[in-house]
Amino acid sequence: MKYNFDELIERRGTNAIKYDAMKELWGREDLIPMWVADMDFRTPSFILEAIRRRLDHEVLGYTHPADSYYEAIIHWVDKRYGMKVERDDLHYIPGIVPGIHHAVCALTEKGDKIAIQPPVYHPFRQIIEGTGRVPVCAPLVLRDGRFCMDFDALRRALEGCKLFILCNPHNPGGVVWTQEELEEVSRICEACGVTVISDEIHADMVFAPHRHRPFATVTPWVREHTVTFMAPSKVFNMPGIIVSQAIVYNPELRERFYGYIDRNDLAMGNVFSYLAAEAAYTEGEEWLTQMLDYAQANIRLVDERLKERMPKIKAVLPEASFLIFLDCRELGFATQAELESFFVNEARLGLNNGSMFGEEGTGFMRLNVAAPRSVVEQALQQLEEAYARL
């Protein structure tokens, strides 16, 4: 392989949240941290080189995106998804979570209902509640090791809602929604007259034979009623460089959302963001392919080891991303706090508590395997020893 994903890189002492926040969160620092969804792989060299070249000019002033930044995005989404985008459809966003926040503020009023599908990425609910809106839940159903949509529940939830926040692919379930599933979602949204925010940050991390389908491309109706968010930050391991993009086809919807952003001066990127994104989208295909192969091998390792030696912990195998939702309900812990304590104090692992994704995540933990294989092996060894004692 051209890129070395086995390399061990010391991140402690760099203000890395994954490492340097462990003491505050769990009261100890001797854990293998496998929680925050960044990678322990080196950020690709072509991104670092783009930043170094910019540093050769020693004025870090206000910066705007070049045409080549937009062209890189347009080419990337067309090549990977057949998604045809023009310059006017695009807008830089300083992170997808802020983008969702701004879209909620621009497109709804306080007291409006917004639907989500838990267990789901926790900022969705936080944004809804933090802006004075009301979350309405259409929980997913775990069926044969895959989270599935309950369309009847979604139909009931969307009645009276102004927005629906779709996680596509899903986090923490790792589901790549099929064409048929998304078409049914489209029909329900159209019947209820609900605008959709589609968080597609994991779109580039889909494992074959699965294929990502941007929600806005599924039917003519959702094309006109969807705000799509994508980003290179997660997949190219540069979340500390705040860069993502929105795609909106409908001119009226664009004016409501992009106009809100521009009138409030909410979307200026930092001096490195546009350059880093452009480098990722123009030079990153080989790195991405190799990273996904490596991550998928880590996922297979976890699944095989659990089945062989820790069968009461079951991996919900992701169809996209390096995040594995672990079904730990058969361990028999009475509370989620006891389950988390088992991982922290017995296995000495720092994972995301499943309940942070909603009460539907109770009994689960989320494991990040975007790490060198030796680290994943050590984590599995520690978990196996704790499991045997239990």
C-alpha positions as CSV (number, residue, x, y, z in Angstrom):
1,M,0.0,0.0,0.0
2,K,1.2,3.5,-0.8
3,Y,0.0,4.8,2.6
4,N,1.0,3.4,6.0
5,F,-2.1,3.0,8.3
6,D,-0.1,0.8,10.7
7,E,1.9,3.8,11.9
8,L,1.5,4.8,15.5
9,I,1.3,8.5,16.0
10,E,1.4,10.0,19.5
11,R,-1.6,12.4,19.8
12,R,-1.5,13.0,23.6
13,G,-0.5,16.5,24.5
14,T,-1.8,18.0,21.3
15,N,-5.2,19.0,22.7
16,A,-6.8,16.1,20.8
17,I,-10.3,15.7,22.2
18,K,-10.1,11.9,21.8
19,Y,-7.0,11.7,24.1
20,D,-6.7,14.8,26.2
21,A,-10.4,14.9,27.3
22,M,-10.4,11.4,28.8
23,K,-9.5,12.6,32.3
24,E,-12.3,15.1,32.4
25,L,-14.8,12.6,30.9
26,W,-13.9,9.3,32.7
27,G,-11.6,10.3,35.5
28,R,-8.7,8.4,34.1
29,E,-6.1,8.5,31.3
30,D,-5.0,4.9,30.9
31,L,-7.7,4.0,28.4
32,I,-7.5,3.2,24.7
33,P,-9.7,6.0,23.3
34,M,-12.0,4.7,20.6
35,W,-14.8,7.2,20.8
36,V,-14.6,10.6,19.0
37,A,-15.1,10.0,15.2
38,D,-11.7,11.1,14.0
39,M,-8.9,8.8,12.8
40,D,-5.6,7.9,14.3
41,F,-4.1,7.8,10.8
42,R,-1.9,10.5,9.5
43,T,-3.8,13.2,7.7
44,P,-3.0,12.7,4.0
45,S,0.2,14.2,2.8
46,F,-1.4,16.1,-0.1
47,I,-3.6,18.0,2.4
48,L,-0.7,18.8,4.6
49,E,1.3,20.0,1.6
50,A,-1.5,22.3,0.5
51,I,-1.4,23.9,3.9
52,R,2.4,24.2,3.9
53,R,2.4,25.9,0.6
54,R,-0.1,28.4,1.9
55,L,2.2,29.1,4.9
56,D,4.9,30.2,2.5
57,H,2.9,33.4,2.2
58,E,3.2,34.9,5.6
59,V,0.0,36.8,5.8
60,L,-3.0,34.8,7.2
61,G,-5.7,37.2,6.2
62,Y,-9.4,36.9,5.4
63,T,-9.9,34.4,2.7
64,H,-12.6,33.5,0.2
65,P,-13.0,30.3,-1.9
66,A,-11.4,30.2,-5.4
67,D,-13.4,28.9,-8.4
68,S,-11.2,25.8,-8.2
69,Y,-12.6,24.9,-4.8
70,Y,-16.1,24.8,-6.2
71,E,-15.0,22.9,-9.3
72,A,-13.3,20.2,-7.1
73,I,-16.6,19.6,-5.3
74,I,-18.7,19.6,-8.5
75,H,-16.4,17.1,-10.1
76,W,-16.2,14.9,-7.0
77,V,-19.9,14.5,-6.5
78,D,-20.5,13.9,-10.2
79,K,-17.9,11.2,-10.5
80,R,-18.8,9.4,-7.3
81,Y,-22.6,9.7,-7.3
82,G,-23.7,11.1,-10.6
83,M,-24.9,14.1,-8.7
84,K,-25.0,17.1,-11.1
85,V,-24.3,20.3,-9.2
86,E,-23.7,23.9,-10.5
87,R,-21.9,26.7,-8.7
88,D,-25.0,28.4,-7.5
89,D,-26.3,25.2,-5.8
90,L,-23.2,25.2,-3.5
91,H,-22.4,27.1,-0.3
92,Y,-19.4,26.7,2.0
93,I,-20.5,25.8,5.6
94,P,-18.3,26.0,8.7
95,G,-19.1,22.5,9.8
96,I,-22.2,20.3,9.3
97,V,-23.4,20.7,12.8
98,P,-23.4,24.5,12.5
99,G,-24.9,24.1,9.1
100,I,-27.8,22.1,10.5
101,H,-28.2,24.7,13.2
102,H,-28.4,27.5,10.7
103,A,-30.8,25.6,8.5
104,V,-33.1,24.9,11.4
105,C,-33.1,28.6,12.3
106,A,-33.6,29.7,8.7
107,L,-36.4,27.3,7.8
108,T,-38.5,26.9,11.0
109,E,-39.8,28.9,13.9
110,K,-39.6,28.2,17.6
111,G,-42.1,25.6,18.6
112,D,-42.1,23.9,15.2
113,K,-41.7,20.1,15.2
114,I,-38.7,18.4,13.6
115,A,-38.5,14.7,13.1
116,I,-35.4,12.4,13.7
117,Q,-34.8,8.7,13.6
118,P,-33.0,7.5,16.8
119,P,-30.7,6.1,17.7
120,V,-29.1,8.9,15.7
121,Y,-26.2,11.4,15.8
122,H,-26.9,13.3,19.0
123,P,-26.4,16.9,17.8
124,F,-29.6,16.5,15.8
125,R,-31.7,16.4,19.0
126,Q,-29.4,19.0,20.7
127,I,-29.9,21.5,17.9
128,I,-33.7,21.0,17.8
129,E,-34.1,21.5,21.6
130,G,-31.4,24.2,21.8
131,T,-33.2,26.4,19.2
132,G,-36.6,26.0,20.9
133,R,-38.0,23.5,18.4
134,V,-39.6,20.2,19.3
135,P,-38.1,16.8,18.4
136,V,-40.4,14.1,17.2
137,C,-39.0,10.6,17.0
138,A,-39.5,7.8,14.5
139,P,-37.2,5.2,16.0
140,L,-35.3,2.7,13.8
141,V,-35.8,-1.0,14.3
142,L,-32.8,-3.4,14.6
143,R,-33.7,-6.4,12.4
144,D,-31.3,-9.2,11.6
145,G,-28.3,-7.1,12.5
146,R,-29.3,-4.0,10.5
147,F,-31.1,-0.9,11.5
148,C,-34.3,-0.5,9.4
149,M,-36.8,2.3,9.0
150,D,-40.3,1.9,10.4
151,F,-42.2,3.7,7.7
152,D,-45.5,3.7,9.6
153,A,-43.7,5.4,12.5
154,L,-42.1,7.9,10.2
155,R,-45.4,8.7,8.6
156,R,-47.0,9.4,12.0
157,A,-44.0,11.4,13.2
158,L,-43.9,13.6,10.1
159,E,-47.5,14.7,10.4
160,G,-47.3,18.4,11.5
161,C,-43.5,18.6,11.2
162,K,-41.7,21.4,9.3
163,L,-38.4,19.5,8.9
164,F,-37.0,16.0,8.9
165,I,-33.3,15.5,9.6
166,L,-32.1,12.4,7.7
167,C,-28.8,10.7,8.5
168,N,-27.6,9.3,5.1
169,P,-25.6,7.0,5.6
170,H,-26.8,6.5,9.2
171,N,-24.7,7.1,12.3
172,P,-24.4,5.2,14.6
173,G,-26.0,2.3,12.7
174,G,-23.8,2.5,9.7
175,V,-26.7,1.9,7.3
176,V,-26.5,2.8,3.6
177,W,-30.1,3.4,2.8
178,T,-31.2,1.7,-0.4
179,Q,-32.9,3.4,-3.4
180,E,-36.2,1.7,-2.4
181,E,-36.0,2.9,1.2
182,L,-35.2,6.5,0.2
183,E,-38.0,6.5,-2.4
184,E,-40.5,5.5,0.3
185,V,-39.1,8.3,2.5
186,S,-39.6,10.7,-0.4
187,R,-43.2,9.7,-0.8
188,I,-43.9,10.1,2.9
189,C,-42.2,13.5,3.0
190,E,-44.1,14.7,-0.1
191,A,-47.4,13.6,1.4
192,C,-46.6,15.5,4.6
193,G,-45.1,18.5,2.9
194,V,-41.9,18.2,4.9
195,T,-38.5,19.7,3.9
196,V,-35.6,17.4,4.5
197,I,-32.1,18.1,5.8
198,S,-29.8,15.2,4.7
199,D,-26.6,14.8,6.6
200,E,-24.3,13.0,4.2
201,I,-21.0,13.4,5.9
202,H,-20.3,9.6,5.7
203,A,-21.2,9.4,2.0
204,D,-17.6,8.9,0.9
205,M,-17.0,6.0,3.4
206,V,-19.4,3.4,1.9
207,F,-18.1,-0.2,1.6
208,A,-18.8,-2.2,-1.6
209,P,-21.1,-3.5,-2.8
210,H,-23.2,-0.8,-1.1
211,R,-23.6,2.5,-3.0
212,H,-24.4,5.9,-1.6
213,R,-27.5,7.7,-3.0
214,P,-27.7,11.4,-2.3
215,F,-31.2,11.9,-1.1
216,A,-31.7,15.0,-3.3
217,T,-31.2,12.7,-6.4
218,V,-33.9,10.1,-5.5
219,T,-37.0,11.8,-6.8
220,P,-37.9,15.1,-8.5
221,W,-39.8,16.2,-5.5
222,V,-37.0,15.8,-2.9
223,R,-34.6,17.5,-5.3
224,E,-36.7,20.7,-4.7
225,H,-37.2,20.1,-1.0
226,T,-33.8,19.0,0.4
227,V,-30.8,20.7,1.9
228,T,-27.8,18.3,1.5
229,F,-24.7,18.6,3.7
230,M,-21.4,16.9,2.7
231,A,-17.8,17.3,3.8
232,P,-14.3,16.1,3.3
233,S,-13.4,16.6,6.9
234,K,-14.4,13.2,8.3
235,V,-13.3,11.0,5.5
236,F,-9.9,12.7,5.0
237,N,-9.2,13.0,8.7
238,M,-9.1,16.8,9.0
239,P,-12.1,17.7,11.2
240,G,-9.9,20.3,12.9
241,I,-10.0,22.2,9.7
242,I,-13.6,23.3,9.6
243,V,-14.9,22.8,6.1
244,S,-18.1,21.4,4.6
245,Q,-20.6,22.3,1.9
246,A,-24.3,22.6,1.4
247,I,-26.1,21.7,-1.8
248,V,-29.6,23.2,-2.5
249,Y,-31.2,23.0,-5.9
250,N,-34.4,24.9,-5.3
251,P,-33.8,28.7,-5.8
252,E,-36.4,29.7,-3.2
253,L,-35.1,27.2,-0.6
254,R,-31.6,28.5,-1.4
255,E,-32.6,32.1,-0.8
256,R,-34.2,31.2,2.5
257,F,-31.2,29.2,3.7
258,Y,-28.2,30.8,2.0
259,G,-29.7,34.2,2.4
260,Y,-30.0,33.7,6.1
261,I,-26.3,32.6,6.3
262,D,-25.0,35.5,4.2
263,R,-27.1,38.1,5.9
264,N,-25.8,37.0,9.3
265,D,-22.2,36.5,8.0
266,L,-22.1,32.9,9.2
267,A,-20.0,31.2,6.5
268,M,-16.5,32.5,6.2
269,G,-13.9,29.8,6.1
270,N,-10.5,29.9,7.7
271,V,-7.4,30.4,5.6
272,F,-6.8,26.7,5.2
273,S,-10.3,25.3,4.8
274,Y,-10.8,25.9,1.1
275,L,-7.3,24.7,0.1
276,A,-7.6,21.6,2.2
277,A,-10.9,20.6,0.7
278,E,-9.7,21.2,-2.8
279,A,-6.7,19.0,-2.2
280,A,-8.8,16.3,-0.8
281,Y,-11.3,16.3,-3.6
282,T,-8.6,16.5,-6.4
283,E,-5.9,14.2,-5.0
284,G,-7.6,12.0,-2.5
285,E,-9.2,9.1,-4.4
286,E,-6.3,6.6,-3.9
287,W,-5.9,7.4,-0.2
288,L,-9.6,7.0,0.3
289,T,-9.7,3.6,-1.3
290,Q,-6.8,2.3,0.7
291,M,-8.1,3.8,4.0
292,L,-11.5,2.1,3.4
293,D,-9.9,-1.2,2.7
294,Y,-7.9,-0.9,6.0
295,A,-10.9,0.2,8.0
296,Q,-13.0,-2.7,6.6
297,A,-10.3,-5.2,7.6
298,N,-10.4,-3.8,11.2
299,I,-14.2,-4.1,11.2
300,R,-13.9,-7.8,10.1
301,L,-11.4,-8.4,12.8
302,V,-13.7,-7.0,15.5
303,D,-16.6,-9.0,14.2
304,E,-14.7,-12.3,14.0
305,R,-13.2,-11.9,17.5
306,L,-16.5,-11.1,19.1
307,K,-18.2,-14.1,17.5
308,E,-15.3,-16.4,18.5
309,R,-14.6,-15.3,22.0
310,M,-17.2,-12.7,23.2
311,P,-20.5,-13.9,21.6
312,K,-22.7,-11.8,24.0
313,I,-21.4,-8.7,22.4
314,K,-22.6,-8.4,18.8
315,A,-21.3,-6.0,16.2
316,V,-23.9,-4.1,14.1
317,L,-21.7,-4.2,11.0
318,P,-21.5,-0.9,9.3
319,E,-22.2,-0.6,5.6
320,A,-20.4,2.8,5.8
321,S,-17.9,4.4,8.1
322,F,-15.3,3.2,10.6
323,L,-17.8,3.2,13.5
324,I,-19.3,0.0,14.9
325,F,-22.4,0.0,17.1
326,L,-21.9,-2.8,19.6
327,D,-25.0,-4.5,20.9
328,C,-24.2,-5.4,24.5
329,R,-27.6,-6.1,25.8
330,E,-26.9,-9.8,26.4
331,L,-24.2,-8.8,29.0
332,G,-27.1,-8.3,31.4
333,F,-26.1,-5.0,33.0
334,A,-29.0,-3.4,34.8
335,T,-28.2,0.2,33.7
336,Q,-26.3,1.9,31.0
337,A,-23.9,3.4,33.6
338,E,-22.9,-0.1,34.6
339,L,-22.3,-1.0,31.0
340,E,-20.1,2.1,30.4
341,S,-18.2,1.4,33.6
342,F,-17.5,-2.2,32.4
343,F,-15.8,-0.8,29.3
344,V,-14.0,2.0,31.1
345,N,-12.9,0.4,34.4
346,E,-12.7,-3.3,33.4
347,A,-11.7,-3.2,29.7
348,R,-10.0,0.2,29.9
349,L,-11.5,1.4,26.7
350,G,-13.1,4.7,26.0
351,L,-16.1,4.3,23.7
352,N,-19.2,6.4,23.0
353,N,-22.1,5.6,25.3
354,G,-25.0,4.3,23.1
355,S,-27.6,6.2,25.1
356,M,-26.2,9.5,23.9
357,F,-27.8,8.7,20.5
358,G,-31.2,8.4,22.2
359,E,-32.9,6.0,24.6
360,E,-33.0,3.5,21.7
361,G,-29.2,3.3,22.1
362,T,-29.5,1.9,25.6
363,G,-27.5,-1.3,25.8
364,F,-25.1,-0.3,23.0
365,M,-21.7,1.3,22.8
366,R,-20.1,2.8,19.7
367,L,-16.6,1.7,18.8
368,N,-14.2,3.7,16.5
369,V,-11.8,1.4,14.6
370,A,-10.0,4.0,12.5
371,A,-6.8,3.2,14.2
372,P,-3.7,1.1,13.5
373,R,-4.4,-2.6,13.6
374,S,-2.1,-3.1,16.6
375,V,-4.3,-0.7,18.6
376,V,-7.5,-2.5,17.6
377,E,-5.8,-5.9,18.5
378,Q,-4.8,-4.5,21.9
379,A,-8.3,-3.1,22.5
380,L,-9.9,-6.5,21.7
381,Q,-7.4,-8.3,24.0
382,Q,-8.4,-6.0,26.9
383,L,-12.1,-6.4,26.1
384,E,-11.7,-10.2,26.0
385,E,-10.0,-10.3,29.4
386,A,-12.7,-8.1,30.9
387,Y,-15.4,-10.3,29.3
388,A,-13.8,-13.5,30.7
389,R,-13.8,-12.0,34.2
390,L,-17.4,-10.9,33.8
